[in-house]
Amino acid sequence: MILAGGEAAALLLERREQVDALARVGLGKLDFDIGAELERPYALAWVAREDADVIGFLLGWQVADELHVLDVVVAERARRRGVGRALVDAAMTDAVARSLRVALLEVRRANVAARTLYRAAGFVAVRLRPGYYDDPVDDAVEMAKELAAGALVEFERLIED
């Protein structure tokens, strides 16, 4: 089951230790603080729940008319079951309902599984950011998904001017 908005935030806070452990394993973030992230007025959250357990979450920011996808994490035991895709799809559906025009994210170049997931969800690579990540050093692939017709063409126009 996918939860969004206030329900998702409440569950993430209620299961804080479990969420922090998922972030340590799935993201390599030792200092992850879900409470601080959710306090931001522009923070958005979606949670995949199985029984009482959080098996995945997606965090994003709404910045103007864009959704910035920050983190997508799925518990190892729940991978390859469509949980990540369900989280991404729920976030994209919500972004369209909010009249957002584009979704953006960065992903490690070496994370082929995540890049495959995002491509299957309609994201396209728009830029390579060399040496963006450290520990270990890796490039970032910046990806975008058009949520409103012509949104990416508008980005192209900005670059051309």
Buried (B, 14 or more C-beta within 10 A) or exposed (E): EBBBEEBBBBBBEEBBEBBBBBBBEBEEBEEBEBEEBBEEEEBBBBBBBBEEBBBBBBBBBBEEBBBBBBBBBBBEEBBEBEBBBBBBBBBBBBBBEEEBBBBBBBBBBEBEEBBEBBEEBBBEBBEEEEEBBEEEEBBBBBBBBBBBEEBBEEBEEEEEE
